[in-house]
Amino acid sequence: MTTADLHLHSSCSDGSDSVPELAQKIKDAGINIFALTDHDTIEGCKEMEKVVPAGIKFIKGVELTCIAGSIKCHILGYNCRLDNEELNNLIEKGKKLRREKLEKRIAYLKDAWEIELTKEELDWLYSRKSVVKTHLANILVNRGLADNNINAMKKYLDGCKTGNTRFDIKEAVFAIKSAGGIVVWAHPLGGEGEIHLTKEEFLPKLNEMLNFGIEGLECYYSRYSKEEVELLIECARENNLYITGGSDYHGKNKDIPLARLNSDNIPIDFNRFKFKLL
């Protein structure tokens, strides 16, 4: 039986597992095909190339934080060449954007909550390859200010106005395609902690995203019900889009196990998993 998971995160972005730890867990879980899709960085993929277990198909990926008109979205790029100039230039731009967002959040914690980070905490944050809100939240949890990172983000960080630090979807699509990759809309009905779109809400957004050049939908997703999966598969087939799926595994930073591809944990029929790399 083929087991695939095309949406995984390592500690190079906001996952808790190092790349070698993740590689071992993938092997132990019996996963045959996987993609590493860290947020706005490909450093983890460079490391994974060196440690990927024998006999397991590794798809080099990235998850780019984008804005498409009025739609805030995450775009997955699959099978990208890691040495591509356009992709690397975009990622360098992303590092600067994330650093700006980080500085605003650090200032917000001090001004709004009188929480000042220590030198050790700051050094750890600045050493990260891709800093996200989860990293700050974990510091607050470690200080005993919240019982988990979700509550820490809601209480201490969600009120911070950071402005738009997302990639324009046109530059993201251009970079992925320049790198030979496939452009897939991640968790299109809504991601972690978001209210899921209804069919009536989703279809106009899908039409807009098609105009921006997406080539696939992440139809199977750990937080989606059977009905939501079926809706996305129907939409993908009607528009001749790739059908992909992933857990959005983050290790200890989210309560999602590897290879969980729907909320009901129904076994996946991979004959419907239309993805040419498989």
TIGUDREN-416497 format. One line per 3 residues: for each residue x, y, z of C-alpha. Coordinates in Angstrom, 3 decimals. Each point is the difference from the previous one (the first is absolute). Example, Ala and Ser with C-alpha at 12.3 -4.5 7.8 and 13.67 -1.06 7.14 Angstrom:
12.300 -4.500 7.800; 1.370 3.440 -0.660
This chain:
0.000 0.000 0.000; 1.297 3.450 -0.939; 0.043 2.579 2.791
0.649 3.611 -0.931; 0.152 3.302 1.857; 0.724 3.081 -2.090
-0.187 2.672 2.690; 2.584 -0.217 2.785; 1.952 2.554 2.029
3.361 -0.250 1.717; 1.740 2.218 2.535; 1.352 1.998 -2.946
-3.371 1.761 0.162; -2.582 -0.597 2.742; 0.166 -3.748 0.508
1.588 -1.461 3.121; 1.963 -2.838 -1.664; 3.463 0.501 -1.425
0.428 -1.279 -3.544; 1.747 -3.236 1.099; -2.686 -0.589 2.651
-2.740 0.540 -2.572; 1.671 -2.338 -2.481; 0.109 -2.759 2.611
-3.650 0.537 0.966; -1.003 -0.172 -3.663; 1.790 -3.329 -0.322
-1.500 -1.338 3.244; -3.499 1.027 -1.139; 0.333 -2.030 -3.198
-0.415 3.024 -2.261; 1.093 -0.739 -3.578; -0.270 3.483 -1.516
0.326 3.336 1.772; 0.604 3.680 -0.602; 1.708 2.405 2.391
-1.804 3.344 -0.326; 1.460 2.382 2.566; -1.330 3.547 0.112
1.883 2.356 -2.321; 3.275 -1.943 0.157; 1.667 -2.884 -1.839
2.816 -0.513 2.509; -1.714 -3.094 1.394; -0.239 -1.525 -3.471
3.738 0.489 -0.477; 0.602 -1.891 3.243; -2.570 -2.685 -0.807
1.750 -0.865 -3.255; 2.909 -1.258 2.098; -2.001 -2.145 2.446
-3.120 -1.199 -1.844; -0.431 -3.731 0.737; 0.756 -2.404 -2.828
-3.011 -1.199 -1.965; -2.156 3.007 0.923; -0.982 2.614 -2.611
0.848 3.526 1.116; -1.693 2.939 -1.735; 1.717 3.334 0.599
-2.584 2.609 0.929; -0.704 3.363 1.582; -3.053 1.752 1.444
-0.122 3.682 -0.904; -2.070 2.494 1.992; -1.918 2.015 -2.587
-2.709 2.492 -0.739; -2.080 -0.409 -3.157; -2.147 3.080 -0.451
-2.217 -0.094 3.091; 0.880 -3.640 0.807; 2.581 -0.843 2.617
1.362 -3.396 -0.933; 2.852 -2.460 0.234; 1.460 -1.332 -3.234
1.840 -3.308 -0.174; 2.762 -0.398 -2.562; 0.891 -3.606 -0.813
3.057 -1.440 -1.731; 1.853 3.324 -0.068; 3.662 0.234 -0.979
1.701 1.207 3.157; 2.690 1.956 -1.860; -2.467 2.058 -2.038
0.858 3.711 0.107; -3.580 1.324 -0.055; -1.099 -2.279 2.845
3.024 0.817 2.122; -0.423 3.731 -0.591; -3.614 -0.235 1.156
1.013 -1.917 3.112; 2.620 2.634 0.818; -2.711 2.637 -0.305
-2.156 -2.109 2.325; 2.722 -0.087 2.642; 0.008 3.793 0.110
-3.800 0.141 0.179; -0.093 -2.524 2.845; 2.716 1.899 1.878
-2.082 3.186 -0.259; -3.047 -1.851 1.307; 2.045 -1.520 2.839
1.298 3.409 1.113; -3.542 1.382 0.072; -1.193 -2.908 2.137
2.923 0.319 2.401; -0.769 3.707 0.419; -3.707 -0.793 0.441
0.697 -2.470 2.809; 2.031 2.656 1.795; -2.377 2.910 -0.565
-3.363 -1.737 0.399; 0.862 -2.735 2.507; 3.251 1.194 1.646
1.646 -3.256 -1.082; 3.649 0.567 -0.893; 1.909 -2.869 -1.567
3.384 -1.012 1.364; 3.205 0.005 -2.028; -0.109 -3.800 -0.119
-3.572 0.027 -1.310; 0.829 2.615 -2.617; 3.131 -1.857 -1.102
-2.076 -3.158 -0.446; -2.627 1.835 -2.054; 2.572 1.701 -2.219
1.749 -3.324 -0.633; -3.109 -1.532 -1.566; -0.052 -0.541 -3.772
-3.674 1.039 -0.180; -1.546 1.713 3.022; -3.762 -0.202 0.486
-2.477 0.925 2.715; 0.217 -3.507 1.465; 3.607 0.588 1.062
-0.945 3.021 2.081; -2.988 -1.873 1.395; 2.220 -2.885 1.106
2.168 2.434 1.938; -3.096 1.292 1.795; -1.085 -3.570 0.801
3.470 -0.787 1.358; -0.332 3.029 2.262; -3.276 -1.371 1.335
-2.096 2.804 -1.488; -2.260 -2.398 -1.939; -0.727 -3.717 0.053
0.534 -0.499 -3.745; 1.220 1.972 -2.996; -3.487 0.436 -1.500
-1.223 1.788 3.144; 3.235 1.975 0.185; -0.481 1.288 -3.537
-3.638 0.887 0.579; 0.637 1.865 3.243; 3.349 1.698 -0.546
0.682 0.237 -3.740; -3.183 0.101 -2.071; -0.568 3.643 0.906
3.269 1.061 -1.592; -0.440 1.785 -3.320; 2.947 -0.958 -2.176
-1.261 1.265 -3.362; 0.299 -1.997 -3.194; 3.153 -2.105 -0.009
-1.298 -2.627 -2.429; 1.273 -0.747 -3.478; -2.160 1.129 -2.882
-1.337 -3.204 -1.521; 1.246 1.000 -3.454; 3.617 0.040 1.172
-0.501 -3.263 1.904; -1.490 -1.779 -3.021; 2.759 1.391 -2.226
2.743 -1.188 2.355; -1.442 -3.499 0.391; -0.522 -0.469 -3.729
3.459 1.425 -0.744; 1.394 -2.672 2.315; -1.857 -2.690 -1.932
-2.536 -0.459 2.760; -3.739 -0.615 0.199; -2.221 2.658 1.605
-2.573 -1.345 2.481; -2.417 1.924 2.229; 0.522 -1.265 3.557
-3.031 -0.767 2.241; -2.261 2.074 -2.279; -3.083 -0.200 2.221
1.967 1.422 2.930; 3.073 -0.894 1.995; 0.722 -0.633 3.656
-2.447 1.788 2.307; -1.910 1.619 -2.864; -3.732 -0.293 -0.688
-0.414 -2.206 -3.066; -1.548 1.452 -3.126; -3.307 -1.343 -1.260
-0.340 -1.050 -3.637; -1.746 3.277 -0.791; 2.831 1.985 1.598
2.740 -2.115 -1.548; -0.962 -0.072 -3.682; 0.491 3.750 -0.704
3.383 -0.146 1.723; 0.959 -3.043 -2.047; -0.788 1.865 -3.214
2.198 2.859 1.144; 2.842 -2.368 0.905; -0.250 -1.755 -3.360
0.608 3.349 -1.670; 3.205 0.316 2.022; 1.311 -3.294 -1.382
-0.468 -2.665 2.666; 0.398 -3.542 -1.341; -1.313 -2.076 2.880
-2.058 -0.157 3.182; 0.946 -1.582 3.294; -3.195 -2.056 0.146
1.032 -2.398 2.758; 0.833 1.845 3.217; 0.116 -1.041 3.620
-2.671 2.490 1.110; -2.492 -0.696 -2.827; -3.046 -2.238 0.217
-0.891 -2.627 -2.592; -2.549 2.389 -1.484; 2.549 2.799 -0.287
2.511 -2.339 -1.641; -2.626 -1.107 -2.520; -0.878 3.613 -0.813
3.632 0.853 -0.715; 0.542 -3.110 -2.112; -3.069 0.886 -2.056
1.280 3.548 -0.527; 3.483 -1.233 -0.917; -1.349 -2.425 -2.577
-2.332 2.573 -1.522; 2.938 2.364 -0.490; 2.619 -2.634 -0.940
2.091 0.755 3.088; 2.416 -2.232 1.853; -1.434 -1.728 3.069
2.460 -0.062 2.890; -0.178 -0.554 3.720; 1.942 0.424 3.207
-0.267 -0.004 3.744; 1.639 3.392 0.695; 2.092 -1.803 2.614
1.920 2.291 2.386; 1.202 -2.476 2.609; -0.772 1.163 3.535
-1.162 3.402 -1.239; -3.315 -1.418 -1.308; -2.031 -3.025 1.026
0.147 -1.553 -3.479; 1.596 -3.425 -0.588; 1.965 -0.831 -3.126
-2.061 -1.153 -3.005; -3.350 1.148 1.483; -1.718 1.200 -3.171
-3.528 0.709 1.228; -1.702 0.778 3.288; -1.845 -3.333 0.048
3.241 -1.972 -0.589; -1.630 -1.884 -2.883; 2.507 -2.051 -2.066
0.918 1.757 -3.229; -0.576 -1.500 -3.452; 3.199 1.077 -1.759
-1.495 -0.768 -3.408; -1.707 3.383 0.482; 3.203 1.724 1.092
0.753 1.601 -3.367; 3.565 1.223 0.243; 2.465 -0.727 -2.782
2.969 -0.395 2.367; -1.630 -3.101 1.499
